[in-house]
Amino acid sequence: MDLLDDKAIDFIFSQGEKYLEELCKVSDSITGRCYTLLGIIFAICPFLVTTVLSVGEFLFSVVAYLFAVVCIGVCIMLLLTMKPRDGYSKGRDPKELTYGPFMEHYKENKISSYALYELENLQWKIDATGKANNQRSKTFTIALWTLLVSFCSLLVFTMIFTSC
């Protein structure tokens, strides 16, 4: 790190801030997709329940209620994915930068530049946000595929029951 001058540190820091901002946008996008999928589920399930009640066939009712249970499970997955999560701001409160333990840490590690230390902090924010986005994306993908497969199964069973 001694090879980095102030201009290099500033450039790296600005690039890191841009990347963190992009990761935050990805996080917001995942949340938006979860809301959209929840809206679709909330539109389909009442329709499904009213259809089951009007048809009155036992096997069709069982399959439809199983689909409704899957929808509830997917909703829980989506709500856990959307739950409030730690957010990271681009900067920090000046009070935090002059906090005693931080100042001791600077001295112990012989860090002469706050910017260099903040660069490490920015990298930590990027790593944590990227890891959270990956996990949330995987959960969303699982929820989406679960819903898709169960919906297709429902359609197949519906076609079978209506043709008999």
Phi, psi and omega in degrees: 000345178292342181284347184271127174267178184299322179295318180295317179298316179297318179295313180298319180297317180295322177294320178296319177298320178296319181293319177298320178298319178295319178297323177294323176294320177298318178299316177296324179294318178299316179298317178299320178294323177297317178298319179298314180295322176298319178299319178296316180298316181293339176276324184282316187299313177298321177299317180297315181296317179294325177295316180298317181294326181281328181285309175080007177278137186296309183296319178297321178297317180299313180296318180295319179291326174297319177297320179297322177295318176299318178299320178296318177298318178295320178299319178297316177301316181293320179295323176292326178290326183272350187306154180305135183233165179295133176246151181238129176276163180292324182242193178224158177294133180304330177301322181292326182289335180255015179293137186310306180302325177294318180298321177295320179298319177302315183293314182299317183269006178053046177269115184269344185239125174300321182301322180293319178294318179294332175296318176296318179297319178297319178297322178296317178299318179296315180298314182294318180292318178297318179296316179297318179297318179299315180294316180295323179295318178298316180297318178297317180298317178298316179298317181296313180294322178298315179295318181297312181295317181292325178293317177297320177298318178299316179297319179297312179297323178297317179295322178296313183291325180283338179274345180278000000 
